[in-house]
Amino acid sequence: MNFKFQGKKIEGIVSVVPQHCVKFEEEIGNYGFSEDKCRSLQKLMGFGERRIVADKECGSDLVLHGLEHLIRTGKLDKEEIRALVFVSQTPDHFMPPTSCILHGKLGLGRDVLCFDINQGCTGYIYGLIQSCMILDAVKDGKVVLLNADTLSRRACRFDRNIYPIIGDAGAITVIANSPGGRDIMAAMETDGSRSHWLVIPAGGFRTPSDEQSRQIKVLPDGNRRSDDDFFMNGSGIFTFTQTDVPASLQKFFADGDIQVEGIDYFMFHQPNRFLLEKLARKLNLDFGKVPANIVEKYGNPSSASIPLTICHNVREKILQEKLRICMAGFGVGLSWGSLLTDVGPLSFCELLER
């Protein structure tokens, strides 16, 4: 499905990461590989250190920290907020929506629209599209898009396919209508027949968590995890990122008559450095325009990865000038999507620790 919005402006972005940092070297003993093999894997994938939450910290805590900072410093006026859109696969509760919890903690007015979107790797694109739809209806005020996940709490520390890459983070994006705002073009695709390739098998209503589902099992390949833990079909996801995703981006460029050379940055979801470099080669992109350094610094933070990539790599630049940015998310669902717009100069672009 294709989308086009006019007169919209991203006013600012804040990313929030936990203070708790773990290093790949500290976890090598968990994965059942020799140290040499782990070091080779580290070099190939770009594993370094990750930020993960401690104890019962949730994604809502990360974005609340950022929201309170913006309000306290006068960069966001509560009275101008028309909607909170919270995108996450790790909500505080099954019910109520986490956006409503945040609404109460911020003391927002009763006319503020709040809802959650259950999405992961493509969640930033979903959230931007939804925010633009709201702005087409309400005309004034601002939509606050919140992306946050704490998937480290649902990944087995012995699972070498998942645990070395998972990071936790939150992001806040403030979007508004603007007479001089940018056009936004986007395209989304879904293939639910492969939804089981990225899944937490137990813990929901279909398969409730119980003593058996919580037992960590040794798998045929020597890997270990329980049914309550995040599962990824690694080979399937690799093929998906090298076939469906580049083909979709090429179609997006062709359908929109988009000149790739005129794009300043390709801010893609951050699965790991290896996959991003392979994707950049498939699309014949300049590596200098495709940041791939988030997993080695923070881990893969699901739907918060694109704004975190922006804040980490170009926050000084985007405060001063306009950048033409192509964003792309791909993963759980399976879902994938692209978005092109000019961003900047922003009123704020910050990277905070909580």
C-alpha positions in Angstrom: 0.0 0.0 0.0 1.3 3.4 -1.0 0.9 6.7 1.0 1.5 10.3 0.3 1.1 13.2 2.8 1.6 16.9 2.3 2.5 19.7 4.7 3.9 17.6 7.5 7.0 18.3 9.6 9.0 16.3 12.0 9.8 18.9 14.6 12.2 16.9 16.8 13.4 13.5 17.9 14.7 12.2 21.2 16.1 8.7 21.8 16.4 7.2 25.3 18.6 4.3 26.2 19.1 2.5 29.6 22.3 3.2 31.5 22.8 -0.5 32.0 25.5 -1.7 29.5 26.6 -5.2 28.8 29.6 -6.2 26.6 29.7 -9.2 24.2 32.9 -10.4 25.9 31.1 -10.8 29.2 28.5 -13.2 27.6 30.7 -15.5 25.5 30.4 -18.4 28.0 26.6 -18.5 27.5 26.5 -19.5 23.9 28.1 -22.9 23.7 30.7 -21.9 21.1 34.5 -21.8 21.4 35.9 -18.3 22.2 37.5 -18.2 18.7 34.2 -18.9 17.0 32.5 -16.3 19.2 35.2 -13.7 18.2 34.6 -14.5 14.5 30.9 -14.0 15.0 31.5 -10.8 16.8 33.7 -9.4 14.0 31.2 -10.5 11.3 28.0 -9.1 12.9 29.5 -6.1 14.6 28.7 -7.1 18.2 30.1 -4.8 20.8 28.1 -3.6 23.7 24.4 -3.3 24.3 22.0 -1.3 26.5 19.4 -3.3 28.2 16.9 -2.5 31.0 17.4 -3.7 34.5 14.8 -5.5 36.7 11.3 -4.5 35.8 12.0 -1.4 33.8 9.7 -1.0 30.8 9.7 0.8 27.5 7.2 3.3 28.9 9.7 4.3 31.6 12.2 5.2 28.8 9.8 7.3 26.8 8.4 8.9 30.0 11.9 10.0 30.9 12.3 11.7 27.5 8.8 13.3 27.6 9.4 14.8 31.0 12.7 16.1 29.8 11.1 17.8 26.8 8.3 19.3 28.8 10.7 20.5 31.6 13.0 22.2 29.1 10.1 23.9 27.2 10.7 21.9 24.0 7.2 20.3 24.2 4.0 22.0 25.4 1.6 19.6 26.9 -1.3 21.7 25.8 -0.4 21.3 22.1 -0.4 17.4 22.2 -3.4 16.1 20.3 -2.4 12.4 20.3 -0.1 9.8 21.8 0.8 6.9 19.5 2.7 4.2 21.3 4.4 1.5 19.2 5.7 -1.5 21.0 5.7 -5.3 21.3 6.5 -5.2 25.0 3.6 -3.1 26.6 3.4 -2.6 30.4 0.3 -4.8 30.5 -2.1 -6.7 28.2 -4.6 -4.0 29.3 -4.9 -1.1 29.6 -3.0 0.5 26.6 0.4 1.8 27.6 -0.4 5.1 25.9 -3.3 5.6 28.4 -0.9 5.0 31.3 1.5 7.6 29.9 -1.4 10.0 29.4 -2.2 9.7 33.1 1.4 10.1 34.2 1.7 13.3 32.1 -1.6 14.7 33.2 -2.8 15.3 29.6 -6.3 16.6 28.7 -9.3 14.4 28.1 -9.4 15.3 24.4 -6.0 13.7 23.7 -6.3 10.6 21.5 -4.3 7.6 22.8 -3.7 4.2 21.3 -1.1 1.5 21.0 0.2 -0.2 17.9 1.6 -3.8 18.2 4.5 -3.6 15.8 8.2 -4.2 15.8 11.0 -3.7 13.2 8.7 -1.7 10.9 7.0 0.1 13.7 8.6 3.5 13.2 7.2 3.6 9.6 3.8 2.5 10.8 3.9 5.1 13.5 4.8 8.0 11.2 2.0 7.0 8.8 -0.6 6.8 11.6 0.6 10.2 12.9 0.2 11.8 9.5 -3.3 10.4 9.2 -4.2 11.9 12.5 -2.8 15.3 11.5 -4.8 15.2 8.3 -7.9 15.1 10.5 -7.1 17.4 13.5 -5.2 20.1 11.5 -3.7 21.8 14.6 -1.5 20.7 17.5 1.1 18.0 17.6 1.1 14.2 17.5 3.7 12.5 19.7 4.9 9.2 18.3 6.5 6.9 21.0 8.5 3.8 20.0 9.8 1.6 22.8 10.8 -2.0 23.3 12.5 -4.0 26.0 12.8 -7.4 24.2 15.9 -8.3 26.3 13.3 -9.4 28.9 11.9 -11.9 26.5 15.1 -13.3 25.0 17.0 -16.2 26.5 20.5 -15.3 27.6 21.7 -18.7 26.1 20.2 -18.1 22.7 23.1 -17.1 20.4 20.8 -16.2 17.5 18.9 -13.5 19.5 20.5 -12.5 22.7 23.8 -11.0 21.4 21.9 -8.5 19.2 18.9 -7.5 21.4 19.0 -4.0 22.9 16.4 -1.8 24.6 15.5 1.8 23.8 12.8 4.3 23.5 12.2 7.2 21.1 10.0 10.2 20.9 9.1 11.9 17.6 7.1 15.1 17.5 5.1 15.7 14.3 2.9 18.6 13.2 1.2 20.1 10.3 3.2 23.0 8.7 2.5 25.3 5.7 6.1 24.8 4.7 6.1 21.2 5.7 7.6 18.3 3.7 5.9 15.9 1.5 6.1 12.3 2.8 6.0 9.3 0.6 5.7 5.8 2.0 5.0 2.2 1.0 4.1 -0.8 3.2 4.0 -4.6 2.6 3.0 -7.6 4.7 3.3 -11.4 4.4 1.5 -13.0 7.3 2.3 -16.5 5.9 5.8 -16.0 7.4 4.7 -14.6 10.7 6.0 -17.6 12.6 9.6 -16.6 11.6 9.8 -14.0 14.3 7.6 -15.0 17.3 7.4 -15.5 21.0 5.5 -18.8 21.0 4.1 -18.8 24.5 2.8 -16.2 26.9 -0.3 -14.9 25.1 -3.8 -16.2 25.1 -3.2 -18.8 22.3 -0.5 -20.6 24.4 -0.4 -19.3 28.0 2.8 -19.4 29.8 3.2 -22.3 32.2 5.9 -24.3 33.9 6.6 -26.3 30.7 6.8 -23.3 28.4 9.3 -21.7 30.8 11.7 -24.6 30.7 14.8 -23.9 28.7 15.4 -26.6 26.1 18.5 -27.7 24.2 17.7 -27.6 20.5 19.2 -29.8 17.8 21.8 -27.2 16.8 22.9 -26.9 20.4 21.2 -23.6 21.0 19.0 -23.1 24.0 15.8 -21.2 24.8 12.3 -21.7 26.1 8.9 -21.3 24.4 8.4 -18.1 26.5 11.4 -16.6 24.7 11.8 -14.7 21.4 12.4 -17.0 18.4 14.0 -16.0 15.1 14.3 -18.1 11.9 17.8 -16.7 11.2 18.3 -18.1 7.7 14.8 -17.2 6.6 15.1 -13.6 7.9 18.5 -13.3 6.1 16.9 -14.4 2.8 14.0 -12.0 3.4 16.3 -9.0 3.9 18.3 -9.9 0.7 15.3 -10.5 -1.6 12.0 -9.0 -0.5 13.4 -5.8 1.1 15.7 -4.6 -1.7 13.1 -5.5 -4.3 10.5 -3.4 -2.4 12.9 -0.4 -2.0 13.7 -0.5 -5.7 10.0 -0.5 -6.6 9.5 2.4 -4.1 12.2 4.4 -5.9 10.8 3.6 -9.3 7.2 4.2 -8.5 8.0 7.6 -7.0 10.5 8.6 -9.6 13.0 9.0 -6.8 16.6 9.8 -7.6 18.7 7.7 -5.2 21.7 10.0 -5.7 19.7 12.9 -4.2 19.1 11.1 -0.9 21.5 12.2 1.9 21.0 9.2 4.2 19.4 5.8 4.3 18.3 5.3 7.9 17.4 1.6 8.0 16.2 -0.6 10.8 19.3 -2.0 12.5 19.4 -5.9 12.6 23.2 -6.1 12.6 26.1 -4.7 10.6 26.4 -7.7 8.3 22.8 -7.7 7.1 22.9 -3.9 6.5 26.1 -4.0 4.5 24.7 -6.8 2.4 21.5 -4.8 1.8 23.5 -1.7 0.9 25.5 -3.7 -1.7 22.2 -5.1 -3.2 21.0 -1.6 -3.7 24.3 -0.2 -4.8 24.3 2.4 -2.1 27.2 4.4 -0.8 28.1 2.8 2.6 28.8 6.3 3.9 25.1 7.1 3.5 23.9 3.9 5.3 24.8 4.0 9.0 25.2 0.4 10.4 26.8 1.1 13.8 23.8 0.8 16.2 24.0 -2.9 17.2 27.7 -2.5 18.2 26.8 0.5 20.4 23.3 -0.2 21.7 22.0 -3.5 20.3 18.9 -3.9 18.0 16.1 -1.9 19.7 13.2 -3.0 17.4 11.0 -0.1 16.3 13.2 2.5 18.1 16.2 1.7 15.9 15.6 4.2 13.1 15.2 7.3 15.4 18.1 6.0 17.5 20.2 5.8 14.3 19.3 9.4 13.4 20.1 10.7 16.9 23.4 8.8 17.2 24.8 9.6 13.7 23.5 13.0 12.6 22.1 14.8 15.6 24.4 17.8 15.2 24.0 18.0 11.5 20.2 17.7 11.4 19.8 20.6 13.9 21.5 22.9 11.4 20.3 21.7 8.0 17.7 19.9 6.0 18.5 16.2 5.1 16.7 14.1 2.6 16.2 10.8 4.4 15.0 7.4 3.2 13.8 5.2 6.1 13.1 1.5 5.9 11.9 -1.0 8.5 11.6 -4.8 8.0 11.0 -7.7 10.2 8.3 -9.1 12.5 5.0 -9.8 10.8 6.5 -10.2 8.4 6.2 -6.6 7.5 8.4 -4.1 5.6 8.1 -0.6 4.5 9.9 2.5 3.2 9.4 6.2 3.7 11.0 9.3 2.1 11.0 12.8 3.4 13.1 15.8 4.2 14.0 16.2 7.9 15.4 19.2 9.5 16.5 21.6 10.7 15.0 20.1 13.8 14.1 22.0 16.9 15.7 19.3 19.0 17.6 16.0 18.4 18.9 14.4 21.5 20.2 11.1 22.9 19.5 10.6 26.6 20.4 7.9 29.1 17.9 6.8 31.8 
